[in-house]
Amino acid sequence: MGQNGRVSNLSSQPLSPLDGRYQAQVSPLDQYLSEAGLNRARVQVEVEWLIFLVEHDPLAITKELSDGEKVSLRKIYTDFSDSDVAAIKEIEATTRHDVKAIEYFIRNKLSEIGREDLSELVHFACTSEDINNLSYAITIRDAFDNAWIPAIRSLVEKLRGISLSLAETAMLSRTHGQPATPSTMGKELAVFVHRLERQLVRIDEQPILGKFSGATGTFAAHVAAAPDADWPALSQQFLEVLGIDFNPLTTQIESHDWQSELFQKVCHINGILHNLATDIWTYISLNYFKQIPVKGATGSSTMPHKVNPIRFENAEANLELSTAILTSLSQTLITSRMQRDLTDSSAQRNIGVGVGHSLLAIDNITRGLDEIAINEAELLVDLLENWEVLGEAIQTAIRADVARGLSEIEDPYALLKELTRGKRVGEEELLAFVAKLDLPQETKDRLMQLKPQTYTGLAAELAKRIDS
């Protein structure tokens, strides 16, 4: 700031890393959440509405479309191409209105197939938001069904496989970052599989809503044109053709509550993935996982030995960006001044950005899991350096025997706290302590057989419960 240095001119370059550096990872979303994807969906809605009007004939125009003409009309969106994108842009340069450009584009296509007589049925009784809300419903649904959901399910399956393979691999737990009752790595990762699967059920159950009721949601123009038609029923039938649930009561816009609900659910999954990424990062820092060097890769520009956990760090940043954008959308989209304002229009253009950062993070975590391997030797060393974690088992066994009337030891918790709190206790010291306790020999024998690496309770069994 303050320096007027000039740089050489560059040709047009992507401003967002999603369209530049990371384009390959998020490209599955391009077909749906791009401007071109939205325009294709707009064409689909307009074409299907035209066909629907001819087939159901609420206007009593008694015209027909042959099967071949229907195929030709549907090819306008099934064969939608870059040249069509350019044609629409050219029309929009004149109309200065994106949806009106779609209408004229389809009218031109009707001329090409010799059905100019149907031109006045294009965009019939529609406000722009009738087309837009259904187009967003289609593109969001298809982006999730064909890109985001398959990616997160693939990650869950990879995580499930790792969890099952490590179901019996003992590790020292770290509650509050301090040595705690051992678990297994498989059980700890299985927690994330379980959490993610619960949220994916919620995503699967998310209804996709749409409205198709005119300028202020009253069907006023529809009734003016054909007062005897059951327009709400016809609109619901039309939405069923598109695979969208009918929202019967709206203003000019569909209220976007379903989008807000969906984006909040994605944010919840983002949060779980963020937790997974930071945990894996921490396990790597503890040497619980070894990183597998990628041939040719550089960890540090000055320290040749380094292999950095960049996949998980990249995921963290992208999950935070995704959550920030989707949280903003979920709050913005549910509010519209009275019957209509355009805040949603500007906001919805960033849906692909929010979902894109989430998809990029999913890709990085999935790849990152392929670049780590369990370090069982380090896990065992860590366990054997913390025999004091068996204090929980000993004091609990004493309390049980006291409750059974088999021992009279007072305040077992305080007794073990005195021995272990804030201290490192070795195997010999702990065994000697147990040997002196006033306990039944059977209890002593059981406790003296315990080792940190075997004190994992039902962790392995719990981990295996996620086996699909």
Helices and strands as residue ranges (DSSP letters): G 17-19, H 23-26, G 27-29, H 30-33, H 35-56, H 67-78, H 82-95, H 98-112, G 116-121, H 128-143, I 144-148, H 149-165, E 170-175, E 178-184, H 185-204, E 209-210, H 220-225, H 231-242, E 245-246, H 257-285, E 289-291, H 310-332, H 343-348, H 351-369, E 372-374, H 376-384, G 387-390, H 391-404, H 412-420, H 427-435, H 441-448, H 459-464
